[in-house]
Amino acid sequence: MTATLRNLEGQDEASILREIHNALHGLKFGAVEITVHNGQVVQIERKEKFRLQPPSGKHA
């Protein structure tokens, strides 16, 4: 897991929505968690899950 520090202080609503959109982009299975402190978005966390399927015709 990697963390990227970004300065959200003073960002307008459009910038925050763009960050949320980026976190959702391409996500097939998982979650996006938005942390708010004192009415300000302070963290956006993306958790992605990869679902593996056995090859067709074979049983696990």
PDB file of N, H, CA, C and O in Angstrom:
ATOM      1  N   MET A   1       0.859  -1.174   0.000  1.00  0.00           N
ATOM      2  CA  MET A   1       0.000   0.000   0.000  1.00  0.00           C
ATOM      3  C   MET A   1       0.900   1.230   0.000  1.00  0.00           C
ATOM      4  O   MET A   1       1.922   1.262   0.685  1.00  0.00           O
ATOM      5  N   THR A   2       0.517   2.232  -0.765  1.00  0.00           N
ATOM      6  H   THR A   2      -0.313   2.206  -1.322  1.00  0.00           H
ATOM      7  CA  THR A   2       1.292   3.466  -0.811  1.00  0.00           C
ATOM      8  C   THR A   2       0.421   4.629  -0.379  1.00  0.00           C
ATOM      9  O   THR A   2      -0.800   4.607  -0.533  1.00  0.00           O
ATOM     10  N   ALA A   3       1.067   5.637   0.160  1.00  0.00           N
ATOM     11  H   ALA A   3       2.059   5.655   0.286  1.00  0.00           H
ATOM     12  CA  ALA A   3       0.363   6.852   0.566  1.00  0.00           C
ATOM     13  C   ALA A   3       0.981   8.023  -0.164  1.00  0.00           C
ATOM     14  O   ALA A   3       2.202   8.115  -0.289  1.00  0.00           O
ATOM     15  N   THR A   4       0.144   8.906  -0.641  1.00  0.00           N
ATOM     16  H   THR A   4      -0.848   8.830  -0.540  1.00  0.00           H
ATOM     17  CA  THR A   4       0.597  10.105  -1.314  1.00  0.00           C
ATOM     18  C   THR A   4       0.104  11.294  -0.516  1.00  0.00           C
ATOM     19  O   THR A   4      -1.093  11.422  -0.256  1.00  0.00           O
ATOM     20  N   LEU A   5       1.019  12.158  -0.131  1.00  0.00           N
ATOM     21  H   LEU A   5       1.990  12.054  -0.343  1.00  0.00           H
ATOM     22  CA  LEU A   5       0.631  13.348   0.615  1.00  0.00           C
ATOM     23  C   LEU A   5       0.233  14.447  -0.360  1.00  0.00           C
ATOM     24  O   LEU A   5       0.971  14.767  -1.292  1.00  0.00           O
ATOM     25  N   ARG A   6      -0.924  15.009  -0.134  1.00  0.00           N
ATOM     26  H   ARG A   6      -1.523  14.749   0.624  1.00  0.00           H
ATOM     27  CA  ARG A   6      -1.406  16.122  -0.949  1.00  0.00           C
ATOM     28  C   ARG A   6      -1.929  17.190  -0.010  1.00  0.00           C
ATOM     29  O   ARG A   6      -2.519  16.882   1.026  1.00  0.00           O
ATOM     30  N   ASN A   7      -1.718  18.425  -0.367  1.00  0.00           N
ATOM     31  H   ASN A   7      -1.239  18.675  -1.208  1.00  0.00           H
ATOM     32  CA  ASN A   7      -2.192  19.533   0.459  1.00  0.00           C
ATOM     33  C   ASN A   7      -3.636  19.835   0.084  1.00  0.00           C
ATOM     34  O   ASN A   7      -3.899  20.423  -0.965  1.00  0.00           O
ATOM     35  N   LEU A   8      -4.580  19.431   0.949  1.00  0.00           N
ATOM     36  H   LEU A   8      -4.366  18.953   1.801  1.00  0.00           H
ATOM     37  CA  LEU A   8      -5.996  19.685   0.691  1.00  0.00           C
ATOM     38  C   LEU A   8      -6.453  21.013   1.287  1.00  0.00           C
ATOM     39  O   LEU A   8      -7.547  21.491   0.987  1.00  0.00           O
ATOM     40  N   GLU A   9      -5.610  21.605   2.132  1.00  0.00           N
ATOM     41  H   GLU A   9      -4.721  21.216   2.376  1.00  0.00           H
ATOM     42  CA  GLU A   9      -5.987  22.863   2.777  1.00  0.00           C
ATOM     43  C   GLU A   9      -6.199  23.943   1.721  1.00  0.00           C
ATOM     44  O   GLU A   9      -5.358  24.149   0.846  1.00  0.00           O
ATOM     45  N   GLY A  10      -7.318  24.617   1.816  1.00  0.00           N
ATOM     46  H   GLY A  10      -8.001  24.449   2.527  1.00  0.00           H
ATOM     47  CA  GLY A  10      -7.615  25.703   0.894  1.00  0.00           C
ATOM     48  C   GLY A  10      -8.126  25.246  -0.465  1.00  0.00           C
ATOM     49  O   GLY A  10      -8.395  26.079  -1.330  1.00  0.00           O
ATOM     50  N   GLN A  11      -8.266  23.932  -0.671  1.00  0.00           N
ATOM     51  H   GLN A  11      -8.047  23.255   0.031  1.00  0.00           H
ATOM     52  CA  GLN A  11      -8.777  23.459  -1.947  1.00  0.00           C
ATOM     53  C   GLN A  11     -10.268  23.700  -2.029  1.00  0.00           C
ATOM     54  O   GLN A  11     -10.985  23.600  -1.033  1.00  0.00           O
ATOM     55  N   ASP A  12     -10.719  24.011  -3.206  1.00  0.00           N
ATOM     56  H   ASP A  12     -10.137  24.092  -4.015  1.00  0.00           H
ATOM     57  CA  ASP A  12     -12.148  24.226  -3.396  1.00  0.00           C
ATOM     58  C   ASP A  12     -12.856  22.888  -3.600  1.00  0.00           C
ATOM     59  O   ASP A  12     -12.220  21.848  -3.772  1.00  0.00           O
ATOM     60  N   GLU A  13     -14.159  22.941  -3.577  1.00  0.00           N
ATOM     61  H   GLU A  13     -14.676  23.786  -3.438  1.00  0.00           H
ATOM     62  CA  GLU A  13     -14.976  21.732  -3.691  1.00  0.00           C
ATOM     63  C   GLU A  13     -14.676  20.969  -4.970  1.00  0.00           C
ATOM     64  O   GLU A  13     -14.642  19.739  -4.956  1.00  0.00           O
ATOM     65  N   ALA A  14     -14.460  21.669  -6.068  1.00  0.00           N
ATOM     66  H   ALA A  14     -14.488  22.669  -6.080  1.00  0.00           H
ATOM     67  CA  ALA A  14     -14.191  21.004  -7.346  1.00  0.00           C
ATOM     68  C   ALA A  14     -12.907  20.180  -7.280  1.00  0.00           C
ATOM     69  O   ALA A  14     -12.852  19.086  -7.842  1.00  0.00           O
ATOM     70  N   SER A  15     -11.886  20.679  -6.613  1.00  0.00           N
ATOM     71  H   SER A  15     -11.930  21.568  -6.156  1.00  0.00           H
ATOM     72  CA  SER A  15     -10.624  19.941  -6.483  1.00  0.00           C
ATOM     73  C   SER A  15     -10.809  18.672  -5.676  1.00  0.00           C
ATOM     74  O   SER A  15     -10.278  17.620  -6.032  1.00  0.00           O
ATOM     75  N   ILE A  16     -11.557  18.769  -4.594  1.00  0.00           N
ATOM     76  H   ILE A  16     -11.987  19.624  -4.305  1.00  0.00           H
ATOM     77  CA  ILE A  16     -11.805  17.598  -3.754  1.00  0.00           C
ATOM     78  C   ILE A  16     -12.637  16.573  -4.516  1.00  0.00           C
ATOM     79  O   ILE A  16     -12.363  15.375  -4.446  1.00  0.00           O
ATOM     80  N   LEU A  17     -13.651  17.035  -5.240  1.00  0.00           N
ATOM     81  H   LEU A  17     -13.874  18.008  -5.297  1.00  0.00           H
ATOM     82  CA  LEU A  17     -14.463  16.106  -6.037  1.00  0.00           C
ATOM     83  C   LEU A  17     -13.621  15.439  -7.128  1.00  0.00           C
ATOM     84  O   LEU A  17     -13.841  14.273  -7.455  1.00  0.00           O
ATOM     85  N   ARG A  18     -12.676  16.161  -7.678  1.00  0.00           N
ATOM     86  H   ARG A  18     -12.497  17.108  -7.412  1.00  0.00           H
ATOM     87  CA  ARG A  18     -11.785  15.591  -8.696  1.00  0.00           C
ATOM     88  C   ARG A  18     -10.924  14.482  -8.078  1.00  0.00           C
ATOM     89  O   ARG A  18     -10.707  13.445  -8.705  1.00  0.00           O
ATOM     90  N   GLU A  19     -10.435  14.696  -6.856  1.00  0.00           N
ATOM     91  H   GLU A  19     -10.611  15.538  -6.346  1.00  0.00           H
ATOM     92  CA  GLU A  19      -9.648  13.666  -6.165  1.00  0.00           C
ATOM     93  C   GLU A  19     -10.492  12.423  -5.888  1.00  0.00           C
ATOM     94  O   GLU A  19     -10.012  11.299  -6.032  1.00  0.00           O
ATOM     95  N   ILE A  20     -11.746  12.625  -5.493  1.00  0.00           N
ATOM     96  H   ILE A  20     -12.136  13.538  -5.376  1.00  0.00           H
ATOM     97  CA  ILE A  20     -12.649  11.494  -5.249  1.00  0.00           C
ATOM     98  C   ILE A  20     -12.908  10.748  -6.559  1.00  0.00           C
ATOM     99  O   ILE A  20     -12.903   9.518  -6.586  1.00  0.00           O
ATOM    100  N   HIS A  21     -13.132  11.482  -7.627  1.00  0.00           N
ATOM    101  H   HIS A  21     -13.136  12.482  -7.605  1.00  0.00           H
ATOM    102  CA  HIS A  21     -13.341  10.874  -8.940  1.00  0.00           C
ATOM    103  C   HIS A  21     -12.126  10.047  -9.350  1.00  0.00           C
ATOM    104  O   HIS A  21     -12.277   8.940  -9.866  1.00  0.00           O
ATOM    105  N   ASN A  22     -10.924  10.575  -9.125  1.00  0.00           N
ATOM    106  H   ASN A  22     -10.801  11.474  -8.706  1.00  0.00           H
ATOM    107  CA  ASN A  22      -9.703   9.846  -9.455  1.00  0.00           C
ATOM    108  C   ASN A  22      -9.598   8.554  -8.646  1.00  0.00           C
ATOM    109  O   ASN A  22      -9.151   7.533  -9.169  1.00  0.00           O
ATOM    110  N   ALA A  23     -10.001   8.589  -7.390  1.00  0.00           N
ATOM    111  H   ALA A  23     -10.364   9.418  -6.965  1.00  0.00           H
ATOM    112  CA  ALA A  23      -9.952   7.402  -6.543  1.00  0.00           C
ATOM    113  C   ALA A  23     -10.932   6.336  -7.044  1.00  0.00           C
ATOM    114  O   ALA A  23     -10.657   5.141  -6.939  1.00  0.00           O
ATOM    115  N   LEU A  24     -12.062   6.765  -7.581  1.00  0.00           N
ATOM    116  H   LEU A  24     -12.286   7.736  -7.666  1.00  0.00           H
ATOM    117  CA  LEU A  24     -13.076   5.833  -8.076  1.00  0.00           C
ATOM    118  C   LEU A  24     -12.752   5.300  -9.470  1.00  0.00           C
ATOM    119  O   LEU A  24     -13.217   4.224  -9.845  1.00  0.00           O
ATOM    120  N   HIS A  25     -11.966   6.039 -10.230  1.00  0.00           N
ATOM    121  H   HIS A  25     -11.588   6.913  -9.926  1.00  0.00           H
ATOM    122  CA  HIS A  25     -11.683   5.697 -11.629  1.00  0.00           C
ATOM    123  C   HIS A  25     -11.028   4.305 -11.737  1.00  0.00           C
ATOM    124  O   HIS A  25      -9.980   4.056 -11.141  1.00  0.00           O
ATOM    125  N   GLY A  26     -11.646   3.432 -12.483  1.00  0.00           N
ATOM    126  H   GLY A  26     -12.497   3.634 -12.967  1.00  0.00           H
ATOM    127  CA  GLY A  26     -11.110   2.108 -12.745  1.00  0.00           C
ATOM    128  C   GLY A  26     -11.302   1.104 -11.618  1.00  0.00           C
ATOM    129  O   GLY A  26     -10.835  -0.030 -11.727  1.00  0.00           O
ATOM    130  N   LEU A  27     -11.968   1.483 -10.554  1.00  0.00           N
ATOM    131  H   LEU A  27     -12.347   2.404 -10.466  1.00  0.00           H
ATOM    132  CA  LEU A  27     -12.183   0.586  -9.420  1.00  0.00           C
ATOM    133  C   LEU A  27     -13.316  -0.376  -9.755  1.00  0.00           C
ATOM    134  O   LEU A  27     -14.444   0.052 -10.002  1.00  0.00           O
ATOM    135  N   LYS A  28     -13.019  -1.685  -9.764  1.00  0.00           N
ATOM    136  H   LYS A  28     -12.103  -2.033  -9.564  1.00  0.00           H
ATOM    137  CA  LYS A  28     -14.053  -2.681 -10.054  1.00  0.00           C
ATOM    138  C   LYS A  28     -14.618  -3.286  -8.779  1.00  0.00           C
ATOM    139  O   LYS A  28     -15.832  -3.449  -8.650  1.00  0.00           O
ATOM    140  N   PHE A  29     -13.736  -3.622  -7.833  1.00  0.00           N
ATOM    141  H   PHE A  29     -12.751  -3.490  -7.938  1.00  0.00           H
ATOM    142  CA  PHE A  29     -14.149  -4.186  -6.551  1.00  0.00           C
ATOM    143  C   PHE A  29     -13.352  -3.465  -5.472  1.00  0.00           C
ATOM    144  O   PHE A  29     -12.126  -3.388  -5.552  1.00  0.00           O
ATOM    145  N   GLY A  30     -14.035  -2.940  -4.475  1.00  0.00           N
ATOM    146  H   GLY A  30     -15.031  -3.003  -4.410  1.00  0.00           H
ATOM    147  CA  GLY A  30     -13.317  -2.283  -3.396  1.00  0.00           C
ATOM    148  C   GLY A  30     -14.145  -1.178  -2.772  1.00  0.00           C
ATOM    149  O   GLY A  30     -15.376  -1.202  -2.801  1.00  0.00           O
ATOM    150  N   ALA A  31     -13.433  -0.198  -2.201  1.00  0.00           N
ATOM    151  H   ALA A  31     -12.434  -0.178  -2.177  1.00  0.00           H
ATOM    152  CA  ALA A  31     -14.113   0.888  -1.495  1.00  0.00           C
ATOM    153  C   ALA A  31     -13.270   2.155  -1.546  1.00  0.00           C
ATOM    154  O   ALA A  31     -12.043   2.102  -1.627  1.00  0.00           O
ATOM    155  N   VAL A  32     -13.953   3.290  -1.496  1.00  0.00           N
ATOM    156  H   VAL A  32     -14.950   3.333  -1.430  1.00  0.00           H
ATOM    157  CA  VAL A  32     -13.301   4.579  -1.341  1.00  0.00           C
ATOM    158  C   VAL A  32     -13.846   5.176  -0.055  1.00  0.00           C
ATOM    159  O   VAL A  32     -15.054   5.355   0.100  1.00  0.00           O
ATOM    160  N   GLU A  33     -12.936   5.484   0.869  1.00  0.00           N
ATOM    161  H   GLU A  33     -11.955   5.339   0.743  1.00  0.00           H
ATOM    162  CA  GLU A  33     -13.329   6.033   2.169  1.00  0.00           C
ATOM    163  C   GLU A  33     -12.868   7.487   2.241  1.00  0.00           C
ATOM    164  O   GLU A  33     -11.712   7.800   1.959  1.00  0.00           O
ATOM    165  N   ILE A  34     -13.787   8.362   2.620  1.00  0.00           N
ATOM    166  H   ILE A  34     -14.727   8.107   2.850  1.00  0.00           H
ATOM    167  CA  ILE A  34     -13.504   9.791   2.737  1.00  0.00           C
ATOM    168  C   ILE A  34     -13.563  10.154   4.213  1.00  0.00           C
ATOM    169  O   ILE A  34     -14.590   9.960   4.863  1.00  0.00           O
ATOM    170  N   THR A  35     -12.464  10.679   4.743  1.00  0.00           N
ATOM    171  H   THR A  35     -11.629  10.836   4.215  1.00  0.00           H
ATOM    172  CA  THR A  35     -12.396  11.061   6.150  1.00  0.00           C
ATOM    173  C   THR A  35     -12.544  12.573   6.258  1.00  0.00           C
ATOM    174  O   THR A  35     -11.850  13.332   5.581  1.00  0.00           O
ATOM    175  N   VAL A  36     -13.470  12.996   7.128  1.00  0.00           N
ATOM    176  H   VAL A  36     -14.033  12.380   7.677  1.00  0.00           H
ATOM    177  CA  VAL A  36     -13.755  14.424   7.329  1.00  0.00           C
ATOM    178  C   VAL A  36     -13.441  14.779   8.774  1.00  0.00           C
ATOM    179  O   VAL A  36     -13.812  14.046   9.691  1.00  0.00           O
ATOM    180  N   HIS A  37     -12.760  15.895   8.979  1.00  0.00           N
ATOM    181  H   HIS A  37     -12.459  16.490   8.234  1.00  0.00           H
ATOM    182  CA  HIS A  37     -12.431  16.379  10.319  1.00  0.00           C
ATOM    183  C   HIS A  37     -12.752  17.870  10.373  1.00  0.00           C
ATOM    184  O   HIS A  37     -12.255  18.651   9.562  1.00  0.00           O
ATOM    185  N   ASN A  38     -13.582  18.253  11.330  1.00  0.00           N
ATOM    186  H   ASN A  38     -13.986  17.619  11.989  1.00  0.00           H
ATOM    187  CA  ASN A  38     -14.008  19.657  11.468  1.00  0.00           C
ATOM    188  C   ASN A  38     -14.581  20.216  10.158  1.00  0.00           C
ATOM    189  O   ASN A  38     -14.313  21.359   9.786  1.00  0.00           O
ATOM    190  N   GLY A  39     -15.368  19.393   9.475  1.00  0.00           N
ATOM    191  H   GLY A  39     -15.585  18.465   9.777  1.00  0.00           H
ATOM    192  CA  GLY A  39     -16.027  19.840   8.257  1.00  0.00           C
ATOM    193  C   GLY A  39     -15.134  19.910   7.028  1.00  0.00           C
ATOM    194  O   GLY A  39     -15.557  20.417   5.989  1.00  0.00           O
ATOM    195  N   GLN A  40     -13.904  19.409   7.128  1.00  0.00           N
ATOM    196  H   GLN A  40     -13.560  18.997   7.972  1.00  0.00           H
ATOM    197  CA  GLN A  40     -12.968  19.438   6.007  1.00  0.00           C
ATOM    198  C   GLN A  40     -12.573  18.015   5.624  1.00  0.00           C
ATOM    199  O   GLN A  40     -12.353  17.175   6.496  1.00  0.00           O
ATOM    200  N   VAL A  41     -12.484  17.742   4.325  1.00  0.00           N
ATOM    201  H   VAL A  41     -12.663  18.425   3.616  1.00  0.00           H
ATOM    202  CA  VAL A  41     -11.976  16.452   3.865  1.00  0.00           C
ATOM    203  C   VAL A  41     -10.480  16.434   4.153  1.00  0.00           C
ATOM    204  O   VAL A  41      -9.736  17.295   3.683  1.00  0.00           O
ATOM    205  N   VAL A  42     -10.048  15.441   4.935  1.00  0.00           N
ATOM    206  H   VAL A  42     -10.652  14.742   5.317  1.00  0.00           H
ATOM    207  CA  VAL A  42      -8.632  15.367   5.295  1.00  0.00           C
ATOM    208  C   VAL A  42      -7.938  14.133   4.715  1.00  0.00           C
ATOM    209  O   VAL A  42      -6.710  14.060   4.691  1.00  0.00           O
ATOM    210  N   GLN A  43      -8.736  13.156   4.243  1.00  0.00           N
ATOM    211  H   GLN A  43      -9.734  13.216   4.262  1.00  0.00           H
ATOM    212  CA  GLN A  43      -8.124  11.940   3.710  1.00  0.00           C
ATOM    213  C   GLN A  43      -9.088  11.247   2.770  1.00  0.00           C
ATOM    214  O   GLN A  43     -10.293  11.199   3.017  1.00  0.00           O
ATOM    215  N   ILE A  44      -8.541  10.707   1.682  1.00  0.00           N
ATOM    216  H   ILE A  44      -7.562  10.746   1.481  1.00  0.00           H
ATOM    217  CA  ILE A  44      -9.301   9.882   0.750  1.00  0.00           C
ATOM    218  C   ILE A  44      -8.505   8.592   0.603  1.00  0.00           C
ATOM    219  O   ILE A  44      -7.345   8.608   0.193  1.00  0.00           O
ATOM    220  N   GLU A  45      -9.143   7.472   0.944  1.00  0.00           N
ATOM    221  H   GLU A  45     -10.086   7.459   1.277  1.00  0.00           H
ATOM    222  CA  GLU A  45      -8.455   6.182   0.928  1.00  0.00           C
ATOM    223  C   GLU A  45      -9.138   5.250  -0.062  1.00  0.00           C
ATOM    224  O   GLU A  45     -10.361   5.107  -0.052  1.00  0.00           O
ATOM    225  N   ARG A  46      -8.342   4.618  -0.914  1.00  0.00           N
ATOM    226  H   ARG A  46      -7.349   4.734  -0.922  1.00  0.00           H
ATOM    227  CA  ARG A  46      -8.860   3.674  -1.898  1.00  0.00           C
ATOM    228  C   ARG A  46      -8.392   2.274  -1.512  1.00  0.00           C
ATOM    229  O   ARG A  46      -7.198   2.028  -1.346  1.00  0.00           O
ATOM    230  N   LYS A  47      -9.345   1.369  -1.374  1.00  0.00           N
ATOM    231  H   LYS A  47     -10.316   1.568  -1.508  1.00  0.00           H
ATOM    232  CA  LYS A  47      -9.044  -0.033  -1.085  1.00  0.00           C
ATOM    233  C   LYS A  47      -9.543  -0.849  -2.268  1.00  0.00           C
ATOM    234  O   LYS A  47     -10.740  -0.864  -2.558  1.00  0.00           O
ATOM    235  N   GLU A  48      -8.635  -1.521  -2.943  1.00  0.00           N
ATOM    236  H   GLU A  48      -7.663  -1.509  -2.707  1.00  0.00           H
ATOM    237  CA  GLU A  48      -9.001  -2.274  -4.135  1.00  0.00           C
ATOM    238  C   GLU A  48      -8.833  -3.762  -3.879  1.00  0.00           C
ATOM    239  O   GLU A  48      -7.850  -4.197  -3.280  1.00  0.00           O
ATOM    240  N   LYS A  49      -9.802  -4.530  -4.337  1.00  0.00           N
ATOM    241  H   LYS A  49     -10.601  -4.177  -4.824  1.00  0.00           H
ATOM    242  CA  LYS A  49      -9.745  -5.975  -4.203  1.00  0.00           C
ATOM    243  C   LYS A  49      -9.626  -6.588  -5.598  1.00  0.00           C
ATOM    244  O   LYS A  49     -10.227  -6.111  -6.561  1.00  0.00           O
ATOM    245  N   PHE A  50      -8.850  -7.636  -5.677  1.00  0.00           N
ATOM    246  H   PHE A  50      -8.361  -8.024  -4.894  1.00  0.00           H
ATOM    247  CA  PHE A  50      -8.704  -8.366  -6.938  1.00  0.00           C
ATOM    248  C   PHE A  50      -9.318  -9.732  -6.755  1.00  0.00           C
ATOM    249  O   PHE A  50      -8.915 -10.481  -5.865  1.00  0.00           O
ATOM    250  N   ARG A  51     -10.283 -10.066  -7.581  1.00  0.00           N
ATOM    251  H   ARG A  51     -10.610  -9.458  -8.304  1.00  0.00           H
ATOM    252  CA  ARG A  51     -10.962 -11.348  -7.500  1.00  0.00           C
ATOM    253  C   ARG A  51     -10.338 -12.289  -8.522  1.00  0.00           C
ATOM    254  O   ARG A  51     -10.301 -11.998  -9.718  1.00  0.00           O
ATOM    255  N   LEU A  52      -9.855 -13.410  -8.030  1.00  0.00           N
ATOM    256  H   LEU A  52      -9.886 -13.646  -7.059  1.00  0.00           H
ATOM    257  CA  LEU A  52      -9.228 -14.407  -8.889  1.00  0.00           C
ATOM    258  C   LEU A  52     -10.200 -15.542  -9.124  1.00  0.00           C
ATOM    259  O   LEU A  52     -10.854 -16.020  -8.198  1.00  0.00           O
ATOM    260  N   GLN A  53     -10.290 -15.967 -10.370  1.00  0.00           N
ATOM    261  H   GLN A  53      -9.759 -15.578 -11.123  1.00  0.00           H
ATOM    262  CA  GLN A  53     -11.177 -17.059 -10.723  1.00  0.00           C
ATOM    263  C   GLN A  53     -10.335 -18.200 -11.278  1.00  0.00           C
ATOM    264  O   GLN A  53      -9.377 -17.965 -12.015  1.00  0.00           O
ATOM    265  N   PRO A  54     -10.690 -19.448 -10.923  1.00  0.00           N
ATOM    266  CA  PRO A  54      -9.938 -20.576 -11.478  1.00  0.00           C
ATOM    267  C   PRO A  54     -10.161 -20.641 -12.996  1.00  0.00           C
ATOM    268  O   PRO A  54     -11.199 -20.200 -13.490  1.00  0.00           O
ATOM    269  N   PRO A  55      -9.191 -21.189 -13.730  1.00  0.00           N
ATOM    270  CA  PRO A  55      -9.374 -21.348 -15.177  1.00  0.00           C
ATOM    271  C   PRO A  55     -10.615 -22.178 -15.475  1.00  0.00           C
ATOM    272  O   PRO A  55     -10.930 -23.108 -14.733  1.00  0.00           O
ATOM    273  N   SER A  56     -11.313 -21.855 -16.537  1.00  0.00           N
ATOM    274  H   SER A  56     -11.057 -21.100 -17.140  1.00  0.00           H
ATOM    275  CA  SER A  56     -12.539 -22.580 -16.858  1.00  0.00           C
ATOM    276  C   SER A  56     -12.238 -24.052 -17.124  1.00  0.00           C
ATOM    277  O   SER A  56     -11.234 -24.398 -17.747  1.00  0.00           O
ATOM    278  N   GLY A  57     -13.131 -24.904 -16.637  1.00  0.00           N
ATOM    279  H   GLY A  57     -13.946 -24.623 -16.131  1.00  0.00           H
ATOM    280  CA  GLY A  57     -12.987 -26.341 -16.823  1.00  0.00           C
ATOM    281  C   GLY A  57     -12.200 -27.026 -15.723  1.00  0.00           C
ATOM    282  O   GLY A  57     -12.139 -28.255 -15.692  1.00  0.00           O
ATOM    283  N   LYS A  58     -11.591 -26.261 -14.811  1.00  0.00           N
ATOM    284  H   LYS A  58     -11.641 -25.262 -14.836  1.00  0.00           H
ATOM    285  CA  LYS A  58     -10.827 -26.863 -13.723  1.00  0.00           C
ATOM    286  C   LYS A  58     -11.495 -26.518 -12.404  1.00  0.00           C
ATOM    287  O   LYS A  58     -12.048 -25.429 -12.253  1.00  0.00           O
ATOM    288  N   HIS A  59     -11.448 -27.423 -11.466  1.00  0.00           N
ATOM    289  H   HIS A  59     -10.998 -28.307 -11.589  1.00  0.00           H
ATOM    290  CA  HIS A  59     -12.037 -27.215 -10.157  1.00  0.00           C
ATOM    291  C   HIS A  59     -10.945 -27.016  -9.140  1.00  0.00           C
ATOM    292  O   HIS A  59      -9.866 -27.597  -9.258  1.00  0.00           O
ATOM    293  N   ALA A  60     -11.216 -26.194  -8.133  1.00  0.00           N
ATOM    294  H   ALA A  60     -12.092 -25.722  -8.036  1.00  0.00           H
ATOM    295  CA  ALA A  60     -10.208 -25.928  -7.093  1.00  0.00           C
ATOM    296  C   ALA A  60     -10.168 -27.030  -6.077  1.00  0.00           C
ATOM    297  O   ALA A  60      -9.379 -26.971  -5.133  1.00  0.00           O
TER     298      ALA A  60
END
